[in-house]
Amino acid sequence: MTSVVSLVGLPGGGKTTISLQMANSLAEQGHVVLYNSCEESGAQIKMKLEKMGFDALLSSDNAYFSSFFDIADILAFADKVRKKHKSVEGKGMFLFVDSLQTIERASKGAGRPAGPAQQQCDAMWDIAAWCKDNMSVAMIIGQVTKDGTFAGKQEVKHAVDCHLHLAMDTDKKSETYRQRVAEMQKNRFGTSGLFFPYEISSKGIEFAQ
């Protein structure tokens, strides 16, 4: 299976927490996980993992961390990790990037380099192509503006299969008013527009039953 997912939301909305939680669960199941973070240092990530009890990401031989900024370096390292574990049948390769706004993409030709927003857009297409070529899954954390809209070119959304938005429900007529909700705004494989209420605890993300 190949899939690219973008995960966006305001600061403090739980983007990194839910990404680490999913990465830990995948590592526990024996899948190969690469977590590239430029938003937080390795020491900060380690503290979060220890606090939430996500032991698999700290101890598994199939879990890796990196802090590359250039998308070419990220995917080159992902290739090395994937090839190292390609003989393990029935296990997938999962790439996490935190976050898209920290990623750069070196110009491949002469002329003026592309601006940050275009570099991020091109990097997302690079990730989508890599996932397709290698039958892998990627989850890319993105940022939003102060009004909660996606920070960057809307073309980025065309490169992904799923777009999950973490927000606070401000609709007074909604049953989930003032609750944290995860909204599946795009889903190429199923239904979109669904809301999933959740809370952030010391053990990670907890969805309402």
Salt bridges, closest charged atoms under 4 A:
GLU40 OE1 - LYS48 NZ 3.05
GLU50 OE2 - LYS46 NZ 2.43
ASP79 OD1 - ARG82 NH2 3.69
ASP122 OD2 - ARG105 NH1 3.94
ASP126 OD2 - ARG105 NE 2.51
ASP161 OD1 - ARG188 NH1 2.86
